[in-house]
Amino acid sequence: MEIVTFRENSSKLSKLVRNQVSLVNLHQHILIKKEEANGMPQKLIQIYTHPTCEDSQALKQFLSEGEVPYNEVDVTESLERRNQLKQETGNEITPGIVVETKNLFGKKKRNTFSGYGVNKGNINRLLH
């Protein structure tokens, strides 16, 4: 028969409780992430547009018809916005599209596109 002291039992119990608390915290974290996935957009879309650009207008129509939320930046409003487009996409072609996706564990991935017509298929696959 093994004799176990109170101190050893207390230590084992303490470790067991810590492990259970960790599992509960992990479970709660997963539930929160699942709720975010169901209730919050996991794709953040920013488009850089020009008011006279037909591709920009077609992209906005496509996103609106699909009820896809997006943030629009009109590059004609300032030099800073044009520079932001160039920094994001590497050029000044409108529309510039930046899609940031976030997976269940919070890892982010950015996809950038220059022009809508030539990238329509890739954008559609990414968004749906």
MOPAC internal coordinates of N, CA, C and O (Angstrom, degrees):
PM7 1SCF
backbone

  N    0.0000 0     0.00 0     0.00 0    0    0    0
  C    1.4321 1     0.00 0     0.00 0    1    0    0
  C    1.5238 1   108.42 1     0.00 0    2    1    0
  O    1.2310 1   121.08 1   -45.89 1    3    2    1
  N    1.3302 1   115.55 1   134.11 1    3    2    1
  C    1.4580 1   120.91 1  -179.00 1    5    3    2
  C    1.5250 1   109.39 1   -90.42 1    6    5    3
  O    1.2310 1   121.20 1   -46.82 1    7    6    5
  N    1.2892 1   115.30 1   133.18 1    7    6    5
  C    1.4588 1   120.14 1   177.37 1    9    7    6
  C    1.5218 1   107.32 1  -101.07 1   10    9    7
  O    1.2310 1   121.33 1   -55.92 1   11   10    9
  N    1.3280 1   115.06 1   124.08 1   11   10    9
  C    1.4566 1   120.60 1  -178.73 1   13   11   10
  C    1.5122 1   107.87 1  -116.97 1   14   13   11
  O    1.2310 1   120.87 1   -50.31 1   15   14   13
  N    1.2879 1   115.95 1   129.69 1   15   14   13
  C    1.4660 1   119.52 1  -178.90 1   17   15   14
  C    1.5218 1   110.27 1   -78.56 1   18   17   15
  O    1.2310 1   121.17 1   -15.77 1   19   18   17
  N    1.2958 1   115.37 1   164.23 1   19   18   17
  C    1.4582 1   122.22 1   178.55 1   21   19   18
  C    1.5321 1   110.45 1   -59.71 1   22   21   19
  O    1.2310 1   120.91 1   139.90 1   23   22   21
  N    1.3290 1   115.86 1   -40.10 1   23   22   21
  C    1.4595 1   120.92 1  -179.07 1   25   23   22
  C    1.5269 1   110.70 1   -61.06 1   26   25   23
  O    1.2310 1   120.10 1   135.84 1   27   26   25
  N    1.3338 1   117.42 1   -44.16 1   27   26   25
  C    1.4676 1   120.67 1   179.36 1   29   27   26
  C    1.5239 1   110.36 1   -63.86 1   30   29   27
  O    1.2310 1   120.15 1   135.42 1   31   30   29
  N    1.3340 1   117.32 1   -44.58 1   31   30   29
  C    1.4718 1   120.73 1   178.32 1   33   31   30
  C    1.5213 1   110.81 1   -61.86 1   34   33   31
  O    1.2310 1   121.01 1   137.59 1   35   34   33
  N    1.3006 1   115.67 1   -42.41 1   35   34   33
  C    1.4539 1   120.57 1  -179.38 1   37   35   34
  C    1.5298 1   110.30 1   -61.68 1   38   37   35
  O    1.2310 1   120.54 1   137.49 1   39   38   37
  N    1.3112 1   116.57 1   -42.51 1   39   38   37
  C    1.4570 1   121.48 1   179.54 1   41   39   38
  C    1.5296 1   111.02 1   -65.00 1   42   41   39
  O    1.2310 1   120.76 1   136.11 1   43   42   41
  N    1.3446 1   116.15 1   -43.89 1   43   42   41
  C    1.4677 1   120.57 1   178.79 1   45   43   42
  C    1.5266 1   110.79 1   -64.21 1   46   45   43
  O    1.2310 1   120.96 1   137.32 1   47   46   45
  N    1.3175 1   115.76 1   -42.68 1   47   46   45
  C    1.4612 1   120.40 1   179.15 1   49   47   46
  C    1.5216 1   110.40 1   -63.95 1   50   49   47
  O    1.2310 1   120.39 1   137.03 1   51   50   49
  N    1.3097 1   116.86 1   -42.97 1   51   50   49
  C    1.4612 1   121.97 1   179.72 1   53   51   50
  C    1.5333 1   110.34 1   -60.66 1   54   53   51
  O    1.2310 1   120.49 1   136.56 1   55   54   53
  N    1.3243 1   116.67 1   -43.44 1   55   54   53
  C    1.4643 1   121.26 1   179.12 1   57   55   54
  C    1.5291 1   110.43 1   -64.52 1   58   57   55
  O    1.2310 1   120.43 1   137.53 1   59   58   57
  N    1.3097 1   116.78 1   -42.47 1   59   58   57
  C    1.4526 1   121.84 1   178.66 1   61   59   58
  C    1.5288 1   110.81 1   -61.63 1   62   61   59
  O    1.2310 1   120.37 1   136.15 1   63   62   61
  N    1.3135 1   116.89 1   -43.85 1   63   62   61
  C    1.4706 1   121.27 1   179.07 1   65   63   62
  C    1.5247 1   109.93 1   -63.58 1   66   65   63
  O    1.2310 1   119.91 1   135.85 1   67   66   65
  N    1.3329 1   117.78 1   -44.15 1   67   66   65
  C    1.4737 1   120.90 1   178.26 1   69   67   66
  C    1.5249 1   110.87 1   -59.07 1   70   69   67
  O    1.2310 1   120.36 1   136.66 1   71   70   69
  N    1.3263 1   116.93 1   -43.34 1   71   70   69
  C    1.4665 1   120.62 1   179.14 1   73   71   70
  C    1.5250 1   111.32 1   -63.36 1   74   73   71
  O    1.2310 1   120.59 1   138.50 1   75   74   73
  N    1.3333 1   116.48 1   -41.50 1   75   74   73
  C    1.4630 1   119.61 1   178.96 1   77   75   74
  C    1.5279 1   110.73 1   -66.05 1   78   77   75
  O    1.2310 1   119.87 1   139.63 1   79   78   77
  N    1.3214 1   117.85 1   -40.37 1   79   78   77
  C    1.4602 1   121.31 1   177.70 1   81   79   78
  C    1.5221 1   109.56 1   -62.57 1   82   81   79
  O    1.2310 1   120.13 1   137.95 1   83   82   81
  N    1.3285 1   117.35 1   -42.05 1   83   82   81
  C    1.4688 1   120.90 1   178.00 1   85   83   82
  C    1.5179 1   111.28 1   -61.00 1   86   85   83
  O    1.2310 1   120.72 1   137.88 1   87   86   85
  N    1.3259 1   116.22 1   -42.12 1   87   86   85
  C    1.4705 1   119.71 1   178.73 1   89   87   86
  C    1.5212 1   111.45 1   -65.64 1   90   89   87
  O    1.2310 1   120.46 1   139.94 1   91   90   89
  N    1.3251 1   116.73 1   -40.06 1   91   90   89
  C    1.4652 1   120.45 1   178.19 1   93   91   90
  C    1.5250 1   109.72 1   -63.96 1   94   93   91
  O    1.2310 1   120.14 1   136.18 1   95   94   93
  N    1.3348 1   117.35 1   -43.82 1   95   94   93
  C    1.4581 1   120.86 1   178.48 1   97   95   94
  C    1.5291 1   111.36 1   -62.00 1   98   97   95
  O    1.2310 1   120.33 1   137.37 1   99   98   97
  N    1.3170 1   116.98 1   -42.63 1   99   98   97
  C    1.4564 1   121.12 1   178.14 1  101   99   98
  C    1.5321 1   110.24 1   -62.66 1  102  101   99
  O    1.2310 1   120.46 1   135.98 1  103  102  101
  N    1.3123 1   116.73 1   -44.02 1  103  102  101
  C    1.4629 1   121.16 1   178.99 1  105  103  102
  C    1.5323 1   110.65 1   -61.09 1  106  105  103
  O    1.2310 1   120.42 1   136.16 1  107  106  105
  N    1.3371 1   116.80 1   -43.84 1  107  106  105
  C    1.4596 1   120.42 1   178.45 1  109  107  106
  C    1.5218 1   110.89 1   -63.50 1  110  109  107
  O    1.2310 1   120.28 1   139.72 1  111  110  109
  N    1.3352 1   117.08 1   -40.28 1  111  110  109
  C    1.4624 1   121.66 1   178.58 1  113  111  110
  C    1.5342 1   110.28 1   -61.32 1  114  113  111
  O    1.2310 1   120.46 1   136.44 1  115  114  113
  N    1.3195 1   116.72 1   -43.56 1  115  114  113
  C    1.4728 1   120.88 1   179.06 1  117  115  114
  C    1.5214 1   110.28 1   -65.05 1  118  117  115
  O    1.2310 1   119.98 1   138.41 1  119  118  117
  N    1.3222 1   117.65 1   -41.59 1  119  118  117
  C    1.4626 1   120.24 1   178.51 1  121  119  118
  C    1.5188 1   111.49 1   -62.44 1  122  121  119
  O    1.2310 1   120.49 1   138.62 1  123  122  121
  N    1.3350 1   116.66 1   -41.38 1  123  122  121
  C    1.4617 1   120.27 1   178.66 1  125  123  122
  C    1.5193 1   109.94 1   -63.28 1  126  125  123
  O    1.2310 1   120.34 1   136.41 1  127  126  125
  N    1.3213 1   116.96 1   -43.59 1  127  126  125
  C    1.4650 1   120.45 1   179.76 1  129  127  126
  C    1.5220 1   110.81 1   -64.05 1  130  129  127
  O    1.2310 1   120.00 1   141.55 1  131  130  129
  N    1.3423 1   117.60 1   -38.45 1  131  130  129
  C    1.4633 1   120.49 1   177.53 1  133  131  130
  C    1.5212 1   110.36 1   -64.78 1  134  133  131
  O    1.2310 1   120.36 1   139.55 1  135  134  133
  N    1.3359 1   116.91 1   -40.45 1  135  134  133
  C    1.4597 1   120.32 1   178.03 1  137  135  134
  C    1.5208 1   110.21 1   -63.75 1  138  137  135
  O    1.2310 1   120.44 1   138.23 1  139  138  137
  N    1.3331 1   116.76 1   -41.77 1  139  138  137
  C    1.4578 1   119.86 1   177.23 1  141  139  138
  C    1.5197 1   110.69 1   -61.52 1  142  141  139
  O    1.2310 1   120.96 1   139.05 1  143  142  141
  N    1.3180 1   115.77 1   -40.95 1  143  142  141
  C    1.4651 1   119.54 1  -179.66 1  145  143  142
  C    1.5264 1   110.98 1   -64.40 1  146  145  143
  O    1.2310 1   120.12 1   146.15 1  147  146  145
  N    1.3197 1   117.38 1   -33.85 1  147  146  145
  C    1.4543 1   120.53 1  -179.32 1  149  147  146
  C    1.5196 1   112.45 1   -84.33 1  150  149  147
  O    1.2310 1   119.93 1   150.32 1  151  150  149
  N    1.3261 1   117.74 1   -29.68 1  151  150  149
  C    1.4529 1   119.41 1  -172.29 1  153  151  150
  C    1.5087 1   116.02 1  -110.59 1  154  153  151
  O    1.2310 1   119.56 1   160.64 1  155  154  153
  N    1.3121 1   118.44 1   -19.36 1  155  154  153
  C    1.4547 1   120.85 1  -176.00 1  157  155  154
  C    1.5143 1   109.98 1  -118.16 1  158  157  155
  O    1.2310 1   120.57 1   -32.33 1  159  158  157
  N    1.3375 1   116.52 1   147.67 1  159  158  157
  C    1.4620 1   117.91 1   178.15 1  161  159  158
  C    1.5246 1   110.93 1   -64.35 1  162  161  159
  O    1.2310 1   120.53 1   -47.15 1  163  162  161
  N    1.2996 1   116.59 1   132.85 1  163  162  161
  C    1.4528 1   121.29 1   178.23 1  165  163  162
  C    1.5191 1   110.74 1   -98.95 1  166  165  163
  O    1.2310 1   120.72 1  -179.10 1  167  166  165
  N    1.3267 1   116.23 1     0.90 1  167  166  165
  C    1.4503 1   121.92 1   176.64 1  169  167  166
  C    1.5220 1   108.10 1  -124.58 1  170  169  167
  O    1.2310 1   121.19 1   -59.44 1  171  170  169
  N    1.3128 1   115.33 1   120.56 1  171  170  169
  C    1.4490 1   120.73 1   176.13 1  173  171  170
  C    1.5222 1   107.22 1  -103.51 1  174  173  171
  O    1.2310 1   120.76 1   -55.96 1  175  174  173
  N    1.3296 1   116.16 1   124.04 1  175  174  173
  C    1.4553 1   120.66 1  -174.03 1  177  175  174
  C    1.5211 1   109.56 1  -118.26 1  178  177  175
  O    1.2310 1   121.30 1   -53.46 1  179  178  177
  N    1.3139 1   115.11 1   126.54 1  179  178  177
  C    1.4596 1   121.03 1   175.17 1  181  179  178
  C    1.5175 1   106.80 1  -121.83 1  182  181  179
  O    1.2310 1   121.06 1   -51.05 1  183  182  181
  N    1.3342 1   115.57 1   128.95 1  183  182  181
  C    1.4627 1   119.39 1   178.73 1  185  183  182
  C    1.5272 1   108.78 1  -120.02 1  186  185  183
  O    1.2310 1   121.41 1   -41.26 1  187  186  185
  N    1.3166 1   114.91 1   138.74 1  187  186  185
  C    1.4654 1   122.63 1   177.05 1  189  187  186
  C    1.5160 1   106.25 1  -105.78 1  190  189  187
  O    1.2310 1   120.68 1   -62.22 1  191  190  189
  N    1.3279 1   116.30 1   117.78 1  191  190  189
  C    1.4567 1   120.92 1  -172.35 1  193  191  190
  C    1.5313 1   112.01 1  -123.50 1  194  193  191
  O    1.2310 1   122.05 1   -14.27 1  195  194  193
  N    1.3311 1   113.68 1   165.73 1  195  194  193
  C    1.4623 1   123.19 1   173.07 1  197  195  194
  C    1.5243 1   105.51 1  -129.46 1  198  197  195
  O    1.2310 1   119.65 1   -47.37 1  199  198  197
  N    1.3341 1   118.28 1   132.63 1  199  198  197
  C    1.4708 1   120.26 1  -174.00 1  201  199  198
  C    1.5269 1   115.22 1   -59.99 1  202  201  199
  O    1.2310 1   119.27 1   153.15 1  203  202  201
  N    1.3243 1   119.00 1   -26.85 1  203  202  201
  C    1.4669 1   120.16 1  -179.20 1  205  203  202
  C    1.5267 1   113.07 1   -98.85 1  206  205  203
  O    1.2310 1   120.49 1  -176.02 1  207  206  205
  N    1.3280 1   116.67 1     3.98 1  207  206  205
  C    1.4739 1   121.57 1  -179.23 1  209  207  206
  C    1.5318 1   109.82 1   -84.45 1  210  209  207
  O    1.2310 1   120.80 1   -61.62 1  211  210  209
  N    1.3477 1   116.08 1   118.38 1  211  210  209
  C    1.4702 1   120.18 1  -179.71 1  213  211  210
  C    1.5270 1   111.79 1   -63.22 1  214  213  211
  O    1.2310 1   120.26 1   141.87 1  215  214  213
  N    1.3274 1   117.12 1   -38.13 1  215  214  213
  C    1.4675 1   121.20 1   178.14 1  217  215  214
  C    1.5337 1   110.91 1   -62.10 1  218  217  215
  O    1.2310 1   120.61 1   140.51 1  219  218  217
  N    1.3330 1   116.43 1   -39.49 1  219  218  217
  C    1.4714 1   120.50 1   178.63 1  221  219  218
  C    1.5225 1   110.55 1   -62.86 1  222  221  219
  O    1.2310 1   120.76 1   136.58 1  223  222  221
  N    1.3310 1   116.15 1   -43.42 1  223  222  221
  C    1.4688 1   120.14 1  -179.36 1  225  223  222
  C    1.5267 1   110.79 1   -67.42 1  226  225  223
  O    1.2310 1   120.40 1   141.04 1  227  226  225
  N    1.3377 1   116.83 1   -38.96 1  227  226  225
  C    1.4683 1   120.76 1   178.60 1  229  227  226
  C    1.5335 1   110.64 1   -64.60 1  230  229  227
  O    1.2310 1   120.52 1   139.50 1  231  230  229
  N    1.3304 1   116.61 1   -40.50 1  231  230  229
  C    1.4685 1   120.67 1   178.50 1  233  231  230
  C    1.5224 1   110.86 1   -63.15 1  234  233  231
  O    1.2310 1   120.49 1   134.36 1  235  234  233
  N    1.3277 1   116.68 1   -45.64 1  235  234  233
  C    1.4645 1   120.00 1   179.68 1  237  235  234
  C    1.5290 1   110.68 1   -61.95 1  238  237  235
  O    1.2310 1   120.16 1   141.03 1  239  238  237
  N    1.3219 1   117.30 1   -38.97 1  239  238  237
  C    1.4638 1   120.63 1   177.97 1  241  239  238
  C    1.5317 1   110.44 1   -65.12 1  242  241  239
  O    1.2310 1   120.52 1   135.38 1  243  242  241
  N    1.3277 1   116.61 1   -44.62 1  243  242  241
  C    1.4678 1   121.82 1   178.96 1  245  243  242
  C    1.5300 1   110.66 1   -58.19 1  246  245  243
  O    1.2310 1   120.35 1   132.17 1  247  246  245
  N    1.3354 1   116.94 1   -47.83 1  247  246  245
  C    1.4598 1   120.64 1  -178.53 1  249  247  246
  C    1.5274 1   111.23 1   -66.63 1  250  249  247
  O    1.2310 1   120.34 1   139.07 1  251  250  249
  N    1.3162 1   116.95 1   -40.93 1  251  250  249
  C    1.4670 1   121.01 1   179.99 1  253  251  250
  C    1.5210 1   111.48 1   -65.50 1  254  253  251
  O    1.2310 1   120.26 1   136.02 1  255  254  253
  N    1.3345 1   117.10 1   -43.98 1  255  254  253
  C    1.4653 1   120.16 1   179.31 1  257  255  254
  C    1.5196 1   111.46 1   -63.16 1  258  257  255
  O    1.2310 1   120.44 1   145.64 1  259  258  257
  N    1.3282 1   116.77 1   -34.36 1  259  258  257
  C    1.4666 1   121.05 1   178.65 1  261  259  258
  C    1.5175 1   112.68 1   -85.71 1  262  261  259
  O    1.2310 1   120.79 1  -176.62 1  263  262  261
  N    1.3383 1   116.10 1     3.38 1  263  262  261
  C    1.4673 1   122.20 1  -177.98 1  265  263  262
  C    1.5289 1   111.70 1    52.90 1  266  265  263
  O    1.2310 1   121.67 1  -138.79 1  267  266  265
  N    1.3239 1   114.41 1    41.21 1  267  266  265
  C    1.4637 1   121.35 1   178.79 1  269  267  266
  C    1.5292 1   107.71 1   -94.77 1  270  269  267
  O    1.2310 1   119.74 1   -62.10 1  271  270  269
  N    1.3293 1   118.10 1   117.90 1  271  270  269
  C    1.4704 1   119.77 1  -179.97 1  273  271  270
  C    1.5344 1   110.97 1   -70.51 1  274  273  271
  O    1.2310 1   121.16 1   -38.16 1  275  274  273
  N    1.3239 1   115.38 1   141.84 1  275  274  273
  C    1.4572 1   120.32 1   179.30 1  277  275  274
  C    1.5218 1   110.06 1  -151.44 1  278  277  275
  O    1.2310 1   121.62 1   -18.49 1  279  278  277
  N    1.3141 1   114.50 1   161.51 1  279  278  277
  C    1.4605 1   122.12 1   175.04 1  281  279  278
  C    1.5252 1   106.86 1  -109.90 1  282  281  279
  O    1.2310 1   120.47 1   -52.17 1  283  282  281
  N    1.3269 1   116.71 1   127.83 1  283  282  281
  C    1.4585 1   121.21 1  -177.78 1  285  283  282
  C    1.5198 1   110.87 1  -104.99 1  286  285  283
  O    1.2310 1   121.12 1   -43.98 1  287  286  285
  N    1.3290 1   115.47 1   136.02 1  287  286  285
  C    1.4537 1   122.40 1   174.88 1  289  287  286
  C    1.5253 1   106.92 1  -121.45 1  290  289  287
  O    1.2310 1   120.41 1   -63.66 1  291  290  289
  N    1.3332 1   116.81 1   116.34 1  291  290  289
  C    1.4636 1   122.53 1   178.08 1  293  291  290
  C    1.5303 1   107.52 1   -84.22 1  294  293  291
  O    1.2310 1   120.38 1   -66.56 1  295  294  293
  N    1.3348 1   116.87 1   113.44 1  295  294  293
  C    1.4601 1   120.67 1  -174.79 1  297  295  294
  C    1.5261 1   112.95 1   -73.01 1  298  297  295
  O    1.2310 1   119.98 1   169.23 1  299  298  297
  N    1.3334 1   117.65 1   -10.77 1  299  298  297
  C    1.4623 1   119.38 1   178.69 1  301  299  298
  C    1.5249 1   112.28 1   -81.43 1  302  301  299
  O    1.2310 1   120.08 1   170.58 1  303  302  301
  N    1.3117 1   117.45 1    -9.42 1  303  302  301
  C    1.4635 1   120.67 1  -176.45 1  305  303  302
  C    1.5258 1   113.77 1   -75.18 1  306  305  303
  O    1.2310 1   120.05 1   153.79 1  307  306  305
  N    1.3327 1   117.51 1   -26.21 1  307  306  305
  C    1.4704 1   118.67 1   178.95 1  309  307  306
  C    1.5276 1   110.69 1  -167.60 1  310  309  307
  O    1.2310 1   121.79 1   -20.70 1  311  310  309
  N    1.3222 1   114.17 1   159.30 1  311  310  309
  C    1.4631 1   120.97 1   175.52 1  313  311  310
  C    1.5250 1   110.23 1   -64.52 1  314  313  311
  O    1.2310 1   120.64 1   145.46 1  315  314  313
  N    1.3189 1   116.37 1   -34.54 1  315  314  313
  C    1.4650 1   121.26 1   178.90 1  317  315  314
  C    1.5308 1   110.97 1   -59.82 1  318  317  315
  O    1.2310 1   120.28 1   139.94 1  319  318  317
  N    1.3279 1   117.06 1   -40.06 1  319  318  317
  C    1.4720 1   120.06 1   179.84 1  321  319  318
  C    1.5278 1   111.52 1   -69.45 1  322  321  319
  O    1.2310 1   120.26 1   143.11 1  323  322  321
  N    1.3317 1   117.10 1   -36.89 1  323  322  321
  C    1.4731 1   119.68 1   175.56 1  325  323  322
  C    1.5209 1   110.22 1   -64.46 1  326  325  323
  O    1.2310 1   120.67 1   139.13 1  327  326  325
  N    1.3308 1   116.33 1   -40.87 1  327  326  325
  C    1.4656 1   120.43 1   177.94 1  329  327  326
  C    1.5271 1   111.29 1   -65.05 1  330  329  327
  O    1.2310 1   120.69 1   144.66 1  331  330  329
  N    1.3261 1   116.29 1   -35.34 1  331  330  329
  C    1.4646 1   120.97 1   177.43 1  333  331  330
  C    1.5320 1   109.75 1   -64.23 1  334  333  331
  O    1.2310 1   120.38 1   137.30 1  335  334  333
  N    1.3331 1   116.88 1   -42.70 1  335  334  333
  C    1.4764 1   121.09 1   176.35 1  337  335  334
  C    1.5201 1   110.10 1   -58.72 1  338  337  335
  O    1.2310 1   120.79 1   132.58 1  339  338  337
  N    1.3230 1   116.09 1   -47.42 1  339  338  337
  C    1.4707 1   120.24 1  -178.38 1  341  339  338
  C    1.5241 1   111.29 1   -63.60 1  342  341  339
  O    1.2310 1   120.44 1   141.35 1  343  342  341
  N    1.3312 1   116.76 1   -38.65 1  343  342  341
  C    1.4636 1   120.40 1   178.84 1  345  343  342
  C    1.5278 1   111.09 1   -66.04 1  346  345  343
  O    1.2310 1   120.31 1   140.08 1  347  346  345
  N    1.3311 1   117.01 1   -39.92 1  347  346  345
  C    1.4742 1   121.08 1  -177.62 1  349  347  346
  C    1.5281 1   112.50 1   -73.40 1  350  349  347
  O    1.2310 1   120.16 1   138.12 1  351  350  349
  N    1.3357 1   117.30 1   -41.88 1  351  350  349
  C    1.4669 1   120.11 1  -171.77 1  353  351  350
  C    1.5258 1   114.51 1  -109.43 1  354  353  351
  O    1.2310 1   120.45 1   164.50 1  355  354  353
  N    1.3348 1   116.75 1   -15.50 1  355  354  353
  C    1.4576 1   119.76 1  -179.31 1  357  355  354
  C    1.5196 1   113.14 1    90.68 1  358  357  355
  O    1.2310 1   119.81 1  -179.62 1  359  358  357
  N    1.3320 1   117.97 1     0.38 1  359  358  357
  C    1.4588 1   121.43 1   178.31 1  361  359  358
  C    1.5299 1   109.53 1  -154.88 1  362  361  359
  O    1.2310 1   120.54 1     4.56 1  363  362  361
  N    1.3307 1   116.57 1  -175.44 1  363  362  361
  C    1.4681 1   120.36 1  -179.29 1  365  363  362
  C    1.5263 1   112.07 1  -113.01 1  366  365  363
  O    1.2310 1   120.01 1  -156.87 1  367  366  365
  N    1.3084 1   117.59 1    23.13 1  367  366  365
  C    1.4615 1   122.17 1  -179.73 1  369  367  366
  C    1.5281 1   109.62 1   -76.97 1  370  369  367
  O    1.2310 1   121.25 1   -48.21 1  371  370  369
  N    1.3486 1   115.22 1   131.79 1  371  370  369
  C    1.4679 1   119.32 1   175.64 1  373  371  370
  C    1.5182 1   109.05 1  -108.65 1  374  373  371
  O    1.2310 1   120.16 1   -30.89 1  375  374  373
  N    1.3039 1   117.29 1   149.11 1  375  374  373
  C    1.4547 1   124.55 1    -5.61 1  377  375  374
  C    1.5281 1   111.75 1   -77.23 1  378  377  375
  O    1.2310 1   121.76 1   -34.32 1  379  378  377
  N    1.2963 1   114.24 1   145.68 1  379  378  377
  C    1.4558 1   120.74 1   169.95 1  381  379  378
  C    1.5180 1   106.61 1   -97.47 1  382  381  379
  O    1.2310 1   120.64 1   -47.26 1  383  382  381
  N    1.3050 1   116.38 1   132.74 1  383  382  381
  C    1.4714 1   120.69 1  -176.06 1  385  383  382
  C    1.5209 1   108.67 1  -123.03 1  386  385  383
  O    1.2310 1   121.07 1   -52.42 1  387  386  385
  N    1.3307 1   115.56 1   127.58 1  387  386  385
  C    1.4685 1   121.38 1   176.13 1  389  387  386
  C    1.5185 1   106.75 1  -122.50 1  390  389  387
  O    1.2310 1   120.90 1   -60.24 1  391  390  389
  N    1.3230 1   115.89 1   119.76 1  391  390  389
  C    1.4647 1   121.35 1   178.90 1  393  391  390
  C    1.5202 1   107.55 1  -116.60 1  394  393  391
  O    1.2310 1   121.54 1   -62.19 1  395  394  393
  N    1.3149 1   114.65 1   117.81 1  395  394  393
  C    1.4636 1   120.16 1   177.65 1  397  395  394
  C    1.5181 1   107.82 1  -106.58 1  398  397  395
  O    1.2310 1   120.79 1   -61.44 1  399  398  397
  N    1.3123 1   116.10 1   118.56 1  399  398  397
  C    1.4620 1   120.51 1   178.91 1  401  399  398
  C    1.5205 1   108.63 1  -106.86 1  402  401  399
  O    1.2310 1   121.81 1   -28.42 1  403  402  401
  N    1.3248 1   114.14 1   151.58 1  403  402  401
  C    1.4602 1   120.63 1   179.50 1  405  403  402
  C    1.5181 1   107.42 1  -132.04 1  406  405  403
  O    1.2310 1   120.85 1   -53.60 1  407  406  405
  N    1.3392 1   115.98 1   126.40 1  407  406  405
  C    1.4575 1   118.82 1   179.63 1  409  407  406
  C    1.5225 1   111.09 1   -83.51 1  410  409  407
  O    1.2310 1   120.42 1     1.65 1  411  410  409
  N    1.3063 1   116.80 1  -178.35 1  411  410  409
  C    1.4605 1   123.09 1  -176.09 1  413  411  410
  C    1.5268 1   112.63 1   -58.37 1  414  413  411
  O    1.2310 1   120.34 1   150.48 1  415  414  413
  N    1.3218 1   116.96 1   -29.52 1  415  414  413
  C    1.4585 1   120.51 1  -177.23 1  417  415  414
  C    1.5263 1   112.33 1   -95.84 1  418  417  415
  O    1.2310 1   120.23 1  -172.85 1  419  418  417
  N    1.3422 1   117.18 1     7.15 1  419  418  417
  C    1.4526 1   121.14 1   174.88 1  421  419  418
  C    1.5163 1   115.59 1    89.71 1  422  421  419
  O    1.2310 1   119.88 1  -178.11 1  423  422  421
  N    1.3315 1   117.83 1     1.89 1  423  422  421
  C    1.4563 1   120.34 1   179.60 1  425  423  422
  C    1.5270 1   109.35 1   -73.14 1  426  425  423
  O    1.2310 1   120.77 1   -48.32 1  427  426  425
  N    1.3269 1   116.13 1   131.68 1  427  426  425
  C    1.4598 1   121.12 1  -176.79 1  429  427  426
  C    1.5196 1   111.54 1  -101.52 1  430  429  427
  O    1.2310 1   121.62 1   -32.88 1  431  430  429
  N    1.3359 1   114.50 1   147.12 1  431  430  429
  C    1.4613 1   121.71 1   176.33 1  433  431  430
  C    1.5227 1   107.28 1  -137.81 1  434  433  431
  O    1.2310 1   120.28 1   -45.16 1  435  434  433
  N    1.3224 1   117.07 1   134.84 1  435  434  433
  C    1.4695 1   121.81 1   179.38 1  437  435  434
  C    1.5142 1   110.22 1  -109.82 1  438  437  435
  O    1.2310 1   121.55 1   -45.08 1  439  438  437
  N    1.3223 1   114.64 1   134.92 1  439  438  437
  C    1.4640 1   121.89 1   173.36 1  441  439  438
  C    1.5198 1   107.03 1  -121.82 1  442  441  439
  O    1.2310 1   120.27 1   -48.57 1  443  442  441
  N    1.3168 1   117.09 1   131.43 1  443  442  441
  C    1.4567 1   120.14 1   178.72 1  445  443  442
  C    1.5216 1   109.47 1  -122.16 1  446  445  443
  O    1.2310 1   121.54 1   -34.75 1  447  446  445
  N    1.3305 1   114.65 1   145.25 1  447  446  445
  C    1.4569 1   121.93 1   179.74 1  449  447  446
  C    1.5198 1   108.82 1  -136.29 1  450  449  447
  O    1.2310 1   120.88 1   -33.77 1  451  450  449
  N    1.3201 1   115.91 1   146.23 1  451  450  449
  C    1.4612 1   121.87 1   174.19 1  453  451  450
  C    1.5158 1   107.61 1  -117.24 1  454  453  451
  O    1.2310 1   121.10 1   -65.61 1  455  454  453
  N    1.3330 1   115.50 1   114.39 1  455  454  453
  C    1.4574 1   120.63 1  -177.46 1  457  455  454
  C    1.5139 1   111.10 1    90.79 1  458  457  455
  O    1.2310 1   121.55 1   -35.87 1  459  458  457
  N    1.3274 1   114.64 1   144.13 1  459  458  457
  C    1.4652 1   119.24 1  -178.03 1  461  459  458
  C    1.5223 1   112.07 1   -94.19 1  462  461  459
  O    1.2310 1   120.35 1   131.24 1  463  462  461
  N    1.3252 1   116.94 1   -48.76 1  463  462  461
  C    1.4649 1   120.65 1  -174.86 1  465  463  462
  C    1.5225 1   113.71 1   -54.58 1  466  465  463
  O    1.2310 1   120.69 1   133.30 1  467  466  465
  N    1.3281 1   116.28 1   -46.70 1  467  466  465
  C    1.4663 1   120.14 1  -177.18 1  469  467  466
  C    1.5301 1   112.92 1   -75.18 1  470  469  467
  O    1.2310 1   120.30 1   163.16 1  471  470  469
  N    1.3167 1   117.03 1   -16.84 1  471  470  469
  C    1.4708 1   121.26 1  -177.40 1  473  471  470
  C    1.5248 1   113.41 1  -114.70 1  474  473  471
  O    1.2310 1   120.43 1  -170.79 1  475  474  473
  N    1.3282 1   116.78 1     9.21 1  475  474  473
  C    1.4627 1   121.21 1  -173.65 1  477  475  474
  C    1.5314 1   112.77 1   -54.09 1  478  477  475
  O    1.2310 1   120.12 1   133.76 1  479  478  477
  N    1.3257 1   117.38 1   -46.24 1  479  478  477
  C    1.4676 1   120.95 1  -178.94 1  481  479  478
  C    1.5218 1   112.40 1   -62.55 1  482  481  479
  O    1.2310 1   120.35 1   135.11 1  483  482  481
  N    1.3369 1   116.93 1   -44.89 1  483  482  481
  C    1.4668 1   120.67 1   179.46 1  485  483  482
  C    1.5198 1   111.61 1   -65.56 1  486  485  483
  O    1.2310 1   120.55 1   139.23 1  487  486  485
  N    1.3247 1   116.55 1   -40.77 1  487  486  485
  C    1.4730 1   120.57 1   178.78 1  489  487  486
  C    1.5158 1   110.52 1   -64.55 1  490  489  487
  O    1.2310 1   120.60 1   136.02 1  491  490  489
  N    1.3241 1   116.45 1   -43.98 1  491  490  489
  C    1.4648 1   120.77 1   179.63 1  493  491  490
  C    1.5231 1   111.32 1   -60.51 1  494  493  491
  O    1.2310 1   119.95 1   135.66 1  495  494  493
  N    1.3298 1   117.69 1   -44.34 1  495  494  493
  C    1.4675 1   121.70 1   179.09 1  497  495  494
  C    1.5320 1   110.90 1   -64.43 1  498  497  495
  O    1.2310 1   120.45 1   141.07 1  499  498  497
  N    1.3130 1   116.74 1   -38.93 1  499  498  497
  C    1.4566 1   120.65 1  -178.80 1  501  499  498
  C    1.5229 1   112.13 1   -67.88 1  502  501  499
  O    1.2310 1   120.47 1   144.71 1  503  502  501
  N    1.3070 1   116.70 1   -35.29 1  503  502  501
  C    1.4582 1   120.45 1  -175.66 1  505  503  502
  C    1.5284 1   113.85 1   -87.20 1  506  505  503
  O    1.2310 1   120.29 1   162.03 1  507  506  505
  N    1.3229 1   117.05 1   -17.97 1  507  506  505
  C    1.4824 1   119.12 1  -177.20 1  509  507  506
  C    1.4934 1   112.45 1  -122.68 1  510  509  507
  O    1.2310 1   120.10 1   180.00 1  511  510  509

